[in-house]
Amino acid sequence: MPPLPTGGLGSAGHGGGGNQPNQFYQRPSAAGAGAARQAPTDTIRSWRDVRHLDVFLTRIYQYYTGKGFLCIILNSVVTIATAAFVIFLSTFLFACINYDLIHEKKRLSDIIEPNCIAGMSFGSLFVVAMFGVWWILQVIRLLFDIPRHREMQYFFTNVLGITDDELQNTLWRDVVAKIVQTRAQQSQANPTAALRRLDAHAIANRILRKDNYLIALFNKDILNLSVPLFGSRQIMSKLMEWNLSYCIFSYVFDDKGVFRKRFLKENNRARLVDGLQKRFRNMAYMNLLLSPFLLIFLVLYSFFKYAEEYQRNPSGLGARQYSPFAWWKFREFNELPHLLQMRLNRSTDNANTYIRQFPKEYLIILAKFVSFVSGSLAAILLAITLFEEELQQGFEITPGRSAFFYIGIFGAILALSRGLIPPDTEVFEPERWMREVALDTHYMPDEWRSRAHTDEVKQQFEALYDFKLALWAWELLSVVLAPAVLYYSLPPCAEEIVDFFREFTVHVEAYGYVCSFAVFDFKRHGNVKFGVQPDGQGQVAQQQQQQQQQQQAQTPHFVSKEGKMEHSFVNFKANYPNWDPGLEGSEYISRLLARRRAMRPSHLGQTAHSFHGATPSSSHGDGLGQSRHDFMPSASMEATAPHMQYDGGLNGYGAGHGAGQDMMMESYLRGEQSVMQASHIEQRIGRELFGLLDAVYETNRRLL
């Protein structure tokens, strides 16, 4: 997985004017200066000093994920030192060593070229100079960032009451609770401050103002990042993410991070489309110009990085991780990066098990043979070197190659070949493990349902969950392919992108212009297949629901794909149980819980149902139905509570403990502290809510 973005796609504005992004606060008055002598100069001593709320909340989140002042500064210093090491070592190896003398000389000093820098070509000197200038700019940036981080340390300690030591094991929802609490207290103490109301939803919308738009663009499949020669694969990387941020979001938002209102007027469409197409093509030229420098640095940095990883864990190079495209495809609206990372990390064991469901027998046979031969040779050489001192003192197996060299080679081959051999106890259950993966990734397209055993679905999943080395190769290749994507693939998308911002942007009084999906507007974007209920009661509501289902099936433009908005809503509620979702959201949660309480089949009966299938029964007027669902119980939850019985496919507890489990879930969603303190409770609630939503979708999908 790519590293966590500390600022998403850049700090967003509040959508309605404001000062420059770096003007976060007002200077304290003379009266208050004496009371704040311990604070850094011009620091933020209270919420009254905050002027640019979006940027300040983003800084709070960056400080939280950075784990405090010392960790942030140390991480920056290590990053700069790593870059300096890569530049210095690469220059030394390529320009200062006379490799023709290696076999003749015995000392390093004898093969070092004198005045090697002066003997470098102009092109090499230019590349080194460019890297040197970039490194100096990073050092200057760090020096300017130190006062800002110190200021944030003071704010956390004195305003939020969280020290750096406490921050190491503090949950983000507890930081959010502190933000809401201290801001509300200050607003009551000083009504003239007119502080905008904040809650968990408002904070997430402000921090992720731009990210929510990008999540929606990926969900609606508006961006075409493919290259004709490489099929339908989407070329997504950190470089491409930066290009999208500059081309799209620097165009839609001004320098202050404020949404440009001209994107809301349809009569500006032609001019905006033409401007966006020009930005894509101009960035294609810029990428083409800078690609040699980026490629050189990425190759060198990756070489040293993976060489260290290979020495530490040879089999780790054969591991898999989620691609950058999967990162944005799986991400929910208003979901902060570290919460997504936790979800994806929890899914990796199940994802690996799913991949192992498709062994190629001929590869297994060959891998067992290679493993046996390489392991035997490595063991023999290791045993001999322990008893024969001659082999330890430079005895060569082949010219220039000692026994230790071959021990390392055979050990690497052994580790890689063993990784291709599945456990002997593996059971073929691809449908089950795909559902287990979906409980954490929250991604289960219709074409994957009941087809997880096919090679087609497996290949599609492997494109999202690929080998680390393959993702590294695509990252390097993206430097070369980015100009083609920007020049040929993205300009035709400009019309849809401009239309998207006009149609899916709403103004909320509390925090300005935002993506309408992130507001959780059930009336406008609610998908009746996922249990959103139209206005009305009884039979009238049922008729309205069926009409709305037919309309959405014909015109799904304003509905998120795969129930992204509904999944985002329940995921957000699971992460922030104290958040008040309003009347519509509360009713939606109540209907889901009522649907859950209505499903109490026996464990044996549900097992038979899961394997043999069943037809859905009639649904109620609330659109949630009463049919059983073939979603398998969660193996991980069975492990955490083996004494409880599970009901069908919803990761809930069976009849024996169902009522108590229902009460615990409802207590958690009400924000009761005694339940919230349970270990990993939000993970279990989140998985169960996703399974419940999937059951609702299966019921309504079959009815259509």
PyMOL commands that set and color helices and strands:
alter all, ss='L'
color gray80, all
select helices_A, chain A and resi 30-36+47-49+53-66+69-95+99-101+108-111+122-159+164-167+172-189+191-193+200-207+209-219+228-230+238-252+261-264+266-312+314-318+324-330+337-355+361-387+389-392+403-419+430-441+446-448+455-464+468-489+491-503+516-519+522-525+528-530+538-554+556-558+561-575+582-598+603-612+635-640+658-669+673-676+681-703
alter helices_A, ss='H'
color red, helices_A
select strands_A, chain A and resi 320-322+396-398+401-402+465-467+505-508+512-515
alter strands_A, ss='S'
color yellow, strands_A
deselect
rebuild
show_as cartoon
